[in-house]
Every structure is written in structure tokens, then in C-alpha cells.
Amino acid sequence: MDKKMMLDRFFPNLQFPRVRATDPDTSHAAADQAKDMAAKHHLIIWMALETPGTIYDIADRTDLDHNAVARRMSELERMDLVYTDGKKKGASGRMCRVWVRK
């Protein structure tokens, strides 16, 4: 199954608010661009969670920055595709949640 088919199968027409009605036009334009990118990130992250890990672990397994990973985890959790199972020390030296794929 190619990536586009997987995106459509696992993440069909899911929308998360990325901008407020009161935000400037530039924010609305950026949100439109982020919509497609977010769906791709969801798939990349979900596939990387074949082995549980922190946002830093996931970032190491993908070309995504740990901040990009962190932004998508709550969305994946709301889609009921991931959950947290404990904590461990992350690359920052702080305790981080360990994410697990369902």
C-alpha cells in the first residue's frame, strides 16, 4: 500500500483547528499549508512507533524535528491511534512521555 492510500485509510478528512477566526490572513494561509503536511506527519510518526518512544526517539527515527513530532502527538491521541505508557529521560535531560502505537 502506498503512502497516499495509507494516509487516506488511516487519516480520512481529519481536521484539527490550526488557526482562529481572529488571526491575520497570513496565519490562515500558513494553516492551509500545514493541513496537508500534518497528515503526512501523522503517518510518519505512527509508522515510527512500531517501537514505543519519546518525541526525541521518534524524531531520531524520522526526518522530523522533535517539536514537529510533539505537535502531532495530541492529535494522534485524539484519533485513538497512540497512547502514553510511562516516562523516561529524553534527549533534553527531562522526563518525557513514552508514546505507544495502538
Secondary structure, 3 states (H helix, E strand, C coil): CCHHHHHHHHCCCCCCCCCCCCCCHHHHHHHHHHHHHHHHHHHHHHHHCCCCECHHHHHHHCCCCHHHHHHHHHHHHHCCCEEEEEEEECCCCCEEEEEEEC
